[in-house]
Amino acid sequence: MDAPLGWSPDGTKIAFLSYADQSKVAILTMADSSIVKPSAVCSSCNGSARFRSWSPDGTKILIKC
């Protein structure tokens, strides 16, 4: 299940959460025009992590469990 995605404030990056292999570990994926960076961000949310928003300067992402 993929959570809603969000564009960075400057519109150059996109981020979304997904759950691979029924593991309930949230994987945050960020991408711009040249790089896709997946990373595990939450193993304690039990499948309920949700993308909320970017920080105004585009350097941080708020995830809600």
Buried (B, 14 or more C-beta within 10 A) or exposed (E): EEBEEBEBBEEEBBBBBBBEEEEBBBBBBBBEEEEEEEEEBBEEBEEEBBBEEBEEEBEEBEBEE
